[in-house]
Amino acid sequence: MRSPQCKTQKKITMQLRKLFFIFLALICAGQSLAQQAPVPPELAAKSWLLLEMGSGQMLTSTKPDERLEPASLTKLMTAYLTFKALQQKTIAIDQPLPVSEKAWRTGGSKMFIRVDTQVPVDDLIKGMIVQSGNDACVTLAEAIAGSEESFAQMMNREAQRLGMKNSNFTNSTGLPDPQLYTTARDLSLLASALIRDFPEDYKKYYSMKEFRYNNITQPNRNRLLYIDPSVDGVKTGHTEAAGYCLISSALRENRRLLSVVLGTKSDSARANESLKLLNWGFLSFDSVTLFTKDKEVTSLRVWKGTQNMIKAGFNNDFSVVLPKGYADKLKSEFIPTTRLIAPITVGQNIGLLKVSLDGKPYGEYPVLALEEVPLGNIFVRIWDSIRLWFN
């Protein structure tokens, strides 16, 4: 007969063995997760992130929500509102705009427009984007909103609409101001919106390597336009407080990555660190398209409508980004919304796609109605109400 001491020792041994196997399982799980997530590079910058635009997935980030001074990256919002004004026909591309004394006297980088002259909108856009001209920004702001102060209010309203929760704009240029701040995450939202909402304007202006105005030729400060042919934008920024900043975007094999690098120590550093980030993203990840635009994922039962079934899918190509070599371990499961009741509009969220990678949850994405289902007549509604009551 075993003594109580022997039983206790055996129990302790079994517990230790159990803990050992749990620890071993955690190590294996950690190794599996490490294999799934490529190790991102460390950058010599204050804050950065890398975004895959097709899926909207953030591939890596460091301090993405730290509020920092944006410098001339502010001009992305000025450009966004300018393109929007052109779209709404508030201004015209060939319209000459008057240059005020305030615009002419604005310090910092310039396109060298003259006071009391008129400059076409097209030239002002090139001066703003390629030459980073503060005088061009103020001229556009005054034409669109009446004053730069009113334009700053428009900038903040647009920022809120775009979901930029940690940004505040006080001018159109990015000149230093204690109340002017944003984050890497917010800037990625802004740059993504500009590329998505105004693709033709983006293509036309942001890849320009130089612009000549008033007999002065100035190069685009984005070095990556000269180094990497896949880079087609976006914008540089620099002040003493902000350091050297760069938002860059590259398109390789129909995949677009967007990098935001804030607060490096030199012009060359912001280019090198940005290229390092872009190359890592393209080399470490694959983009897998699960469903194409408007393709039916499934059909669902609809109650009280003019039809019984509705097609569900995505209004854009739906893709996810995976670590290299993991495409065959991706699985998806559709979870429908219970009891769809008409009326249903196109684009309404009617289900959820759960994606797993190697048996682990990877993401959840809304599935949308691809067609409209109006409310049915009184007889359909009564009959379906009865059926629902018994179901």
One Martini backbone bead per residue (centre of mass of N, CA, C, O) as a GRO file, in nm:
protein
  391
    1MET     BB    1   0.094   0.039   0.024
    2ARG     BB    2   0.069   0.361  -0.037
    3SER     BB    3   0.175   0.650   0.054
    4PRO     BB    4   0.084   0.977   0.075
    5GLN     BB    5   0.360   1.081  -0.035
    6CYS     BB    6   0.355   0.923  -0.305
    7LYS     BB    7   0.093   1.041  -0.414
    8THR     BB    8   0.186   1.333  -0.418
    9GLN     BB    9   0.430   1.295  -0.609
   10LYS     BB   10   0.265   1.185  -0.847
   11LYS     BB   11   0.082   1.432  -0.881
   12ILE     BB   12   0.311   1.635  -0.936
   13THR     BB   13   0.428   1.489  -1.184
   14MET     BB   14   0.172   1.507  -1.359
   15GLN     BB   15   0.151   1.818  -1.356
   16LEU     BB   16   0.429   1.872  -1.482
   17ARG     BB   17   0.372   1.716  -1.744
   18LYS     BB   18   0.131   1.885  -1.830
   19LEU     BB   19   0.283   2.157  -1.837
   20PHE     BB   20   0.488   2.069  -2.049
   21PHE     BB   21   0.282   2.018  -2.282
   22ILE     BB   22   0.166   2.299  -2.283
   23PHE     BB   23   0.432   2.444  -2.342
   24LEU     BB   24   0.488   2.293  -2.608
   25ALA     BB   25   0.230   2.387  -2.753
   26LEU     BB   26   0.295   2.691  -2.737
   27ILE     BB   27   0.552   2.678  -2.901
   28CYS     BB   28   0.424   2.565  -3.160
   29ALA     BB   29   0.221   2.791  -3.197
   30GLY     BB   30   0.432   3.015  -3.213
   31GLN     BB   31   0.574   2.900  -3.465
   32SER     BB   32   0.327   2.912  -3.650
   33LEU     BB   33   0.281   3.219  -3.624
   34ALA     BB   34   0.563   3.301  -3.720
   35GLN     BB   35   0.527   3.179  -4.004
   36GLN     BB   36   0.280   3.360  -4.083
   37ALA     BB   37   0.456   3.611  -3.970
   38PRO     BB   38   0.648   3.819  -4.099
   39VAL     BB   39   0.930   3.990  -4.037
   40PRO     BB   40   0.965   4.307  -3.989
   41PRO     BB   41   1.107   4.592  -4.035
   42GLU     BB   42   1.329   4.827  -3.913
   43LEU     BB   43   1.292   5.174  -3.862
   44ALA     BB   44   1.420   5.511  -3.903
   45ALA     BB   45   1.147   5.610  -3.721
   46LYS     BB   46   0.859   5.716  -3.556
   47SER     BB   47   0.650   5.622  -3.789
   48TRP     BB   48   0.457   5.334  -3.931
   49LEU     BB   49   0.313   5.187  -4.241
   50LEU     BB   50   0.144   4.905  -4.416
   51LEU     BB   51  -0.065   4.886  -4.712
   52GLU     BB   52  -0.321   4.693  -4.861
   53MET     BB   53  -0.552   4.807  -5.086
   54GLY     BB   54  -0.734   4.571  -5.184
   55SER     BB   55  -0.801   4.480  -4.866
   56GLY     BB   56  -0.703   4.687  -4.624
   57GLN     BB   57  -0.444   4.571  -4.506
   58MET     BB   58  -0.230   4.568  -4.235
   59LEU     BB   59   0.101   4.452  -4.228
   60THR     BB   60   0.236   4.700  -4.069
   61SER     BB   61   0.333   4.865  -3.748
   62THR     BB   62   0.436   5.186  -3.581
   63LYS     BB   63   0.274   5.407  -3.420
   64PRO     BB   64  -0.010   5.484  -3.589
   65ASP     BB   65  -0.147   5.686  -3.337
   66GLU     BB   66   0.063   5.903  -3.338
   67ARG     BB   67   0.091   6.232  -3.291
   68LEU     BB   68   0.186   6.436  -3.575
   69GLU     BB   69   0.354   6.625  -3.785
   70PRO     BB   70   0.291   6.655  -4.143
   71ALA     BB   71   0.339   6.884  -4.309
   72SER     BB   72   0.313   6.838  -4.658
   73LEU     BB   73   0.096   6.609  -4.622
   74THR     BB   74  -0.144   6.806  -4.610
   75LYS     BB   75  -0.177   6.831  -4.931
   76LEU     BB   76  -0.366   6.589  -4.967
   77MET     BB   77  -0.621   6.739  -4.872
   78THR     BB   78  -0.607   6.970  -5.073
   79ALA     BB   79  -0.626   6.784  -5.320
   80TYR     BB   80  -0.890   6.642  -5.255
   81LEU     BB   81  -1.064   6.907  -5.258
   82THR     BB   82  -0.991   6.986  -5.544
   83PHE     BB   83  -1.102   6.735  -5.691
   84LYS     BB   84  -1.387   6.772  -5.580
   85ALA     BB   85  -1.440   7.052  -5.706
   86LEU     BB   86  -1.411   6.950  -5.996
   87GLN     BB   87  -1.637   6.736  -5.981
   88GLN     BB   88  -1.854   6.973  -5.883
   89LYS     BB   89  -1.784   7.245  -6.047
   90THR     BB   90  -1.655   7.485  -5.878
   91ILE     BB   91  -1.418   7.424  -6.065
   92ALA     BB   92  -1.176   7.457  -6.330
   93ILE     BB   93  -0.895   7.344  -6.491
   94ASP     BB   94  -0.876   7.632  -6.680
   95GLN     BB   95  -0.903   7.822  -6.445
   96PRO     BB   96  -0.834   8.133  -6.343
   97LEU     BB   97  -0.652   8.236  -6.052
   98PRO     BB   98  -0.610   8.450  -5.805
   99VAL     BB   99  -0.334   8.620  -5.656
  100SER     BB  100  -0.262   8.682  -5.346
  101GLU     BB  101  -0.074   8.820  -5.103
  102LYS     BB  102  -0.082   8.583  -4.913
  103ALA     BB  103   0.015   8.369  -5.111
  104TRP     BB  104   0.281   8.515  -5.192
  105ARG     BB  105   0.390   8.533  -4.876
  106THR     BB  106   0.416   8.248  -4.836
  107GLY     BB  107   0.609   8.031  -4.701
  108GLY     BB  108   0.840   7.828  -4.816
  109SER     BB  109   0.750   7.648  -5.054
  110LYS     BB  110   0.747   7.717  -5.418
  111MET     BB  111   0.614   7.827  -5.751
  112PHE     BB  112   0.627   8.137  -5.818
  113ILE     BB  113   0.392   8.330  -5.790
  114ARG     BB  114   0.216   8.627  -5.868
  115VAL     BB  115   0.087   8.897  -5.770
  116ASP     BB  116  -0.201   8.984  -5.944
  117THR     BB  117  -0.245   8.717  -6.081
  118GLN     BB  118  -0.319   8.440  -6.308
  119VAL     BB  119  -0.384   8.083  -6.247
  120PRO     BB  120  -0.422   7.784  -6.345
  121VAL     BB  121  -0.532   7.504  -6.196
  122ASP     BB  122  -0.336   7.302  -6.325
  123ASP     BB  123  -0.076   7.451  -6.228
  124LEU     BB  124  -0.142   7.450  -5.925
  125ILE     BB  125  -0.140   7.145  -5.889
  126LYS     BB  126   0.152   7.102  -5.978
  127GLY     BB  127   0.274   7.294  -5.768
  128MET     BB  128   0.167   7.136  -5.520
  129ILE     BB  129   0.281   6.842  -5.589
  130VAL     BB  130   0.571   6.878  -5.717
  131GLN     BB  131   0.668   7.161  -5.557
  132SER     BB  132   0.516   7.223  -5.288
  133GLY     BB  133   0.334   7.482  -5.306
  134ASN     BB  134   0.207   7.715  -5.089
  135ASP     BB  135   0.090   7.926  -5.286
  136ALA     BB  136  -0.099   7.726  -5.431
  137CYS     BB  137  -0.271   7.637  -5.190
  138VAL     BB  138  -0.391   7.913  -5.112
  139THR     BB  139  -0.525   7.972  -5.384
  140LEU     BB  140  -0.715   7.728  -5.380
  141ALA     BB  141  -0.851   7.777  -5.107
  142GLU     BB  142  -0.973   8.058  -5.175
  143ALA     BB  143  -1.145   7.958  -5.419
  144ILE     BB  144  -1.315   7.732  -5.267
  145ALA     BB  145  -1.369   7.897  -4.959
  146GLY     BB  146  -1.246   8.219  -4.954
  147SER     BB  147  -1.050   8.090  -4.729
  148GLU     BB  148  -0.821   7.929  -4.537
  149GLU     BB  149  -0.998   7.897  -4.286
  150SER     BB  150  -1.240   7.763  -4.429
  151PHE     BB  151  -1.075   7.531  -4.550
  152ALA     BB  152  -0.996   7.399  -4.281
  153GLN     BB  153  -1.284   7.317  -4.213
  154MET     BB  154  -1.317   7.131  -4.455
  155MET     BB  155  -1.087   6.940  -4.381
  156ASN     BB  156  -1.217   6.838  -4.112
  157ARG     BB  157  -1.475   6.725  -4.230
  158GLU     BB  158  -1.338   6.525  -4.423
  159ALA     BB  159  -1.183   6.368  -4.210
  160GLN     BB  160  -1.432   6.258  -4.064
  161ARG     BB  161  -1.554   6.110  -4.310
  162LEU     BB  162  -1.282   5.924  -4.345
  163GLY     BB  163  -1.187   5.850  -4.032
  164MET     BB  164  -1.004   6.082  -3.905
  165LYS     BB  165  -0.956   6.083  -3.554
  166ASN     BB  166  -0.632   6.215  -3.537
  167SER     BB  167  -0.709   6.506  -3.675
  168ASN     BB  168  -0.577   6.848  -3.751
  169PHE     BB  169  -0.655   7.143  -3.933
  170THR     BB  170  -0.514   7.493  -4.014
  171ASN     BB  171  -0.404   7.439  -4.309
  172SER     BB  172  -0.297   7.390  -4.661
  173THR     BB  173   0.037   7.326  -4.620
  174GLY     BB  174   0.197   7.248  -4.322
  175LEU     BB  175   0.267   7.462  -4.154
  176PRO     BB  176   0.348   7.536  -3.854
  177ASP     BB  177   0.130   7.409  -3.581
  178PRO     BB  178   0.008   7.317  -3.274
  179GLN     BB  179  -0.288   7.216  -3.419
  180LEU     BB  180  -0.118   7.035  -3.617
  181TYR     BB  181  -0.234   6.697  -3.683
  182THR     BB  182  -0.145   6.341  -3.710
  183THR     BB  183  -0.139   6.009  -3.858
  184ALA     BB  184  -0.057   5.726  -4.015
  185ARG     BB  185  -0.342   5.614  -4.038
  186ASP     BB  186  -0.482   5.869  -4.149
  187LEU     BB  187  -0.297   5.898  -4.400
  188SER     BB  188  -0.385   5.628  -4.527
  189LEU     BB  189  -0.678   5.708  -4.568
  190LEU     BB  190  -0.627   5.954  -4.749
  191ALA     BB  191  -0.452   5.825  -4.974
  192SER     BB  192  -0.657   5.605  -5.049
  193ALA     BB  193  -0.888   5.796  -5.128
  194LEU     BB  194  -0.742   5.944  -5.355
  195ILE     BB  195  -0.685   5.694  -5.533
  196ARG     BB  196  -0.984   5.588  -5.543
  197ASP     BB  197  -1.155   5.864  -5.616
  198PHE     BB  198  -0.888   5.982  -5.812
  199PRO     BB  199  -0.727   5.812  -6.042
  200GLU     BB  200  -0.667   6.015  -6.274
  201ASP     BB  201  -0.533   6.237  -6.106
  202TYR     BB  202  -0.315   6.065  -5.984
  203LYS     BB  203  -0.183   5.975  -6.253
  204LYS     BB  204  -0.122   6.264  -6.366
  205TYR     BB  205   0.048   6.400  -6.107
  206TYR     BB  206   0.221   6.199  -5.900
  207SER     BB  207   0.447   6.107  -6.138
  208MET     BB  208   0.579   6.368  -6.160
  209LYS     BB  209   0.921   6.485  -6.180
  210GLU     BB  210   0.843   6.774  -6.309
  211PHE     BB  211   0.818   7.149  -6.298
  212ARG     BB  212   0.746   7.440  -6.500
  213TYR     BB  213   0.760   7.781  -6.364
  214ASN     BB  214   0.863   8.084  -6.424
  215ASN     BB  215   1.142   7.960  -6.530
  216ILE     BB  216   1.110   7.717  -6.310
  217THR     BB  217   1.266   7.416  -6.225
  218GLN     BB  218   1.117   7.139  -6.041
  219PRO     BB  219   1.151   6.868  -5.851
  220ASN     BB  220   1.053   6.589  -5.727
  221ARG     BB  221   1.098   6.481  -5.387
  222ASN     BB  222   1.040   6.187  -5.481
  223ARG     BB  223   1.282   5.952  -5.516
  224LEU     BB  224   1.122   5.688  -5.604
  225LEU     BB  225   1.059   5.780  -5.899
  226TYR     BB  226   1.376   5.721  -5.980
  227ILE     BB  227   1.421   5.419  -5.859
  228ASP     BB  228   1.107   5.308  -5.889
  229PRO     BB  229   0.877   5.219  -6.137
  230SER     BB  230   0.631   5.133  -5.934
  231VAL     BB  231   0.632   5.421  -5.845
  232ASP     BB  232   0.345   5.686  -5.833
  233GLY     BB  233   0.394   5.789  -5.534
  234VAL     BB  234   0.315   6.077  -5.339
  235LYS     BB  235   0.448   6.233  -5.058
  236THR     BB  236   0.621   6.490  -4.909
  237GLY     BB  237   0.788   6.593  -4.589
  238HIS     BB  238   0.912   6.901  -4.406
  239THR     BB  239   1.032   6.964  -4.077
  240GLU     BB  240   1.186   6.999  -3.788
  241ALA     BB  241   0.964   6.845  -3.622
  242ALA     BB  242   0.884   6.610  -3.837
  243GLY     BB  243   1.083   6.571  -4.042
  244TYR     BB  244   1.115   6.310  -4.269
  245CYS     BB  245   0.856   6.244  -4.509
  246LEU     BB  246   0.664   5.951  -4.655
  247ILE     BB  247   0.435   5.881  -4.912
  248SER     BB  248   0.398   5.559  -5.071
  249SER     BB  249   0.333   5.407  -5.403
  250ALA     BB  250   0.290   5.067  -5.538
  251LEU     BB  251   0.280   4.880  -5.858
  252ARG     BB  252   0.260   4.515  -5.861
  253GLU     BB  253   0.090   4.297  -6.021
  254ASN     BB  254  -0.188   4.444  -5.927
  255ARG     BB  255  -0.042   4.556  -5.665
  256ARG     BB  256  -0.108   4.777  -5.386
  257LEU     BB  257   0.110   4.976  -5.196
  258LEU     BB  258   0.117   5.159  -4.875
  259SER     BB  259   0.337   5.400  -4.736
  260VAL     BB  260   0.419   5.526  -4.399
  261VAL     BB  261   0.677   5.772  -4.321
  262LEU     BB  262   0.781   5.913  -4.005
  263GLY     BB  263   1.060   6.075  -3.889
  264THR     BB  264   1.321   6.121  -4.031
  265LYS     BB  265   1.666   6.250  -4.085
  266SER     BB  266   1.632   6.230  -4.411
  267ASP     BB  267   1.586   6.220  -4.741
  268SER     BB  268   1.718   5.938  -4.788
  269ALA     BB  269   1.581   5.784  -4.554
  270ARG     BB  270   1.284   5.798  -4.646
  271ALA     BB  271   1.337   5.636  -4.904
  272ASN     BB  272   1.477   5.379  -4.793
  273GLU     BB  273   1.257   5.297  -4.584
  274SER     BB  274   1.022   5.278  -4.784
  275LEU     BB  275   1.146   5.063  -4.972
  276LYS     BB  276   1.182   4.848  -4.758
  277LEU     BB  277   0.879   4.817  -4.699
  278LEU     BB  278   0.775   4.749  -4.982
  279ASN     BB  279   0.953   4.501  -5.040
  280TRP     BB  280   0.856   4.332  -4.802
  281GLY     BB  281   0.558   4.315  -4.888
  282PHE     BB  282   0.596   4.179  -5.170
  283LEU     BB  283   0.782   3.928  -5.064
  284SER     BB  284   0.585   3.821  -4.806
  285PHE     BB  285   0.319   3.846  -4.989
  286ASP     BB  286  -0.008   3.742  -5.083
  287SER     BB  287  -0.275   3.774  -5.318
  288VAL     BB  288  -0.619   3.665  -5.269
  289THR     BB  289  -0.891   3.593  -5.470
  290LEU     BB  290  -1.215   3.491  -5.381
  291PHE     BB  291  -1.392   3.734  -5.511
  292THR     BB  292  -1.562   3.885  -5.748
  293LYS     BB  293  -1.725   4.126  -5.878
  294ASP     BB  294  -2.067   4.048  -5.848
  295LYS     BB  295  -2.034   3.769  -5.739
  296GLU     BB  296  -2.195   3.494  -5.636
  297VAL     BB  297  -2.187   3.340  -5.327
  298THR     BB  298  -2.502   3.350  -5.260
  299SER     BB  299  -2.836   3.260  -5.161
  300LEU     BB  300  -3.127   3.414  -5.007
  301ARG     BB  301  -3.383   3.439  -4.799
  302VAL     BB  302  -3.689   3.628  -4.845
  303TRP     BB  303  -3.914   3.841  -4.674
  304LYS     BB  304  -4.176   4.039  -4.791
  305GLY     BB  305  -4.122   4.028  -5.101
  306THR     BB  306  -4.100   4.023  -5.458
  307GLN     BB  307  -3.889   3.804  -5.363
  308ASN     BB  308  -3.731   3.509  -5.224
  309MET     BB  309  -3.447   3.585  -5.348
  310ILE     BB  310  -3.087   3.667  -5.291
  311LYS     BB  311  -2.794   3.809  -5.383
  312ALA     BB  312  -2.458   3.746  -5.266
  313GLY     BB  313  -2.164   3.973  -5.212
  314PHE     BB  314  -1.941   4.193  -5.392
  315ASN     BB  315  -1.856   4.532  -5.506
  316ASN     BB  316  -1.566   4.402  -5.498
  317ASP     BB  317  -1.289   4.269  -5.509
  318PHE     BB  318  -1.206   3.989  -5.301
  319SER     BB  319  -0.922   4.015  -5.086
  320VAL     BB  320  -0.629   3.858  -4.944
  321VAL     BB  321  -0.350   3.862  -4.725
  322LEU     BB  322  -0.061   3.646  -4.734
  323PRO     BB  323   0.165   3.452  -4.658
  324LYS     BB  324   0.386   3.288  -4.808
  325GLY     BB  325   0.241   2.963  -4.880
  326TYR     BB  326  -0.087   2.994  -4.759
  327ALA     BB  327  -0.324   2.958  -4.969
  328ASP     BB  328  -0.404   2.642  -4.910
  329LYS     BB  329  -0.497   2.739  -4.590
  330LEU     BB  330  -0.758   2.869  -4.694
  331LYS     BB  331  -1.077   2.955  -4.540
  332SER     BB  332  -1.443   2.974  -4.586
  333GLU     BB  333  -1.742   3.120  -4.417
  334PHE     BB  334  -2.089   3.154  -4.439
  335ILE     BB  335  -2.295   3.399  -4.256
  336PRO     BB  336  -2.615   3.454  -4.225
  337THR     BB  337  -2.873   3.649  -4.194
  338THR     BB  338  -3.138   3.647  -4.003
  339ARG     BB  339  -3.412   3.715  -4.140
  340LEU     BB  340  -3.491   3.849  -4.423
  341ILE     BB  341  -3.637   4.176  -4.465
  342ALA     BB  342  -3.825   4.358  -4.639
  343PRO     BB  343  -3.644   4.591  -4.754
  344ILE     BB  344  -3.367   4.570  -4.998
  345THR     BB  345  -3.053   4.696  -5.067
  346VAL     BB  346  -2.793   4.779  -5.236
  347GLY     BB  347  -2.524   4.696  -5.012
  348GLN     BB  348  -2.640   4.539  -4.798
  349ASN     BB  349  -2.598   4.379  -4.503
  350ILE     BB  350  -2.637   3.993  -4.516
  351GLY     BB  351  -2.344   3.902  -4.406
  352LEU     BB  352  -2.068   3.664  -4.326
  353LEU     BB  353  -1.714   3.627  -4.372
  354LYS     BB  354  -1.516   3.360  -4.262
  355VAL     BB  355  -1.165   3.359  -4.212
  356SER     BB  356  -0.913   3.102  -4.237
  357LEU     BB  357  -0.573   3.007  -4.116
  358ASP     BB  358  -0.475   2.714  -4.039
  359GLY     BB  359  -0.740   2.711  -3.831
  360LYS     BB  360  -0.734   3.025  -3.797
  361PRO     BB  361  -0.838   3.322  -3.742
  362TYR     BB  362  -0.838   3.612  -3.986
  363GLY     BB  363  -1.145   3.711  -4.068
  364GLU     BB  364  -1.418   3.956  -4.107
  365TYR     BB  365  -1.677   3.996  -4.370
  366PRO     BB  366  -1.896   4.168  -4.545
  367VAL     BB  367  -2.199   4.081  -4.707
  368LEU     BB  368  -2.377   4.174  -4.999
  369ALA     BB  369  -2.623   4.308  -5.178
  370LEU     BB  370  -2.680   4.270  -5.543
  371GLU     BB  371  -2.987   4.343  -5.488
  372GLU     BB  372  -3.317   4.440  -5.508
  373VAL     BB  373  -3.591   4.423  -5.249
  374PRO     BB  374  -3.895   4.493  -5.237
  375LEU     BB  375  -4.188   4.533  -5.115
  376GLY     BB  376  -4.454   4.359  -5.092
  377ASN     BB  377  -4.756   4.283  -5.087
  378ILE     BB  378  -5.006   4.230  -4.863
  379PHE     BB  379  -5.022   3.919  -4.909
  380VAL     BB  380  -4.721   3.853  -4.873
  381ARG     BB  381  -4.690   3.971  -4.588
  382ILE     BB  382  -4.901   3.797  -4.445
  383TRP     BB  383  -4.798   3.515  -4.523
  384ASP     BB  384  -4.505   3.553  -4.406
  385SER     BB  385  -4.594   3.613  -4.117
  386ILE     BB  386  -4.717   3.337  -4.063
  387ARG     BB  387  -4.465   3.164  -4.127
  388LEU     BB  388  -4.281   3.299  -3.916
  389TRP     BB  389  -4.452   3.228  -3.666
  390PHE     BB  390  -4.413   2.906  -3.716
  391ASN     BB  391  -4.083   2.924  -3.746
   0.00000   0.00000   0.00000
